Amino acid sequence: MDDNQLEFQKIYETYQPKILRYLMGLVGEHEAEDLTQEVFVKIGQALKTFRGESQLSTWLYRIAINHLLNMKRGRAESR
């Protein structure tokens, strides 16, 4: 494993339960599980862009809430 994979693995292990719990409070358990996986795909893709201008946790939760909002917007537009 390279350093990026190890860094992502550590972030995933630390924050996955927290992000899941956060999203469960917003959308329920089943949907939160799917969203959490999608959020961590986005985090993995964007990790190299993290500049450290905020705390890592703030950045991760912002990705989670933005993903949730984008998903809800997409549903609203398709109606």
N, C-alpha and C positions, 0 to 999 in steps of 0.2 A: 504494500500500500504506500502511496506517496503521501506527502504532508497534507495536501488538500483533502484527500480521502480520510485521513486520520482526523483532521480538524472537523470535517463534516460529521464523522461518526461521533465525535465527542459532543458536538452541538446537538445532534439528533438524540443521543442518549440523555442529555441534560434537559432539553427543552420539549421534546415530543410529548411527554405526559402533561406538561404545563399548557402547551398550545392546545392539545386535545381537550383538556378540562375547560379551558377558556372558550373554545368553540362549542363545546357541549352546552355551556350555559346560554349560548346564543341561538343554537339551531337544533339541539337534541343530539342524542348519542350516535345514531346511525349516520346521519349526514355529517356530523363532526369527524367521524373516523375517515370518511372519504376526503373531506376537506383538508384534514391534517396531512394526509399523504400527498395531496396536491400542493399544499403549502411547502412541504419539505422538498418536493421536486423543484419548486421555484427557488427556494433557499439554496439548494445545491447549485442551481444554474447561476444564481446571482452572488454567491459568496465571494467571488473574486472582486466584485464591485464594492464590497463593504469598505468604507473609508475610515471608520472608527470615529466619526464625528458625533455619534450618539453611542449609548450603550448597546451592546449586541442584543440584549433582550428587547430593547425598544424597537430596534430594527426588525427583529423577528416577528414581534407582535404586529408591527405596522404591515408587514407582508401578509400576515394572516388576515387582518381586518380588511385590507385592500382586496385580497382574493375573495373574501366573503362578499364584500360590497359589489365587486365586479360580477360575481356569480348571480347575485340578486338582481342587478341591473339587467343582465342578460335574460333572466326569466321574465322580468317586467316588460322588456322590449319585445319578447316573442309572443306576448299575449295580444 
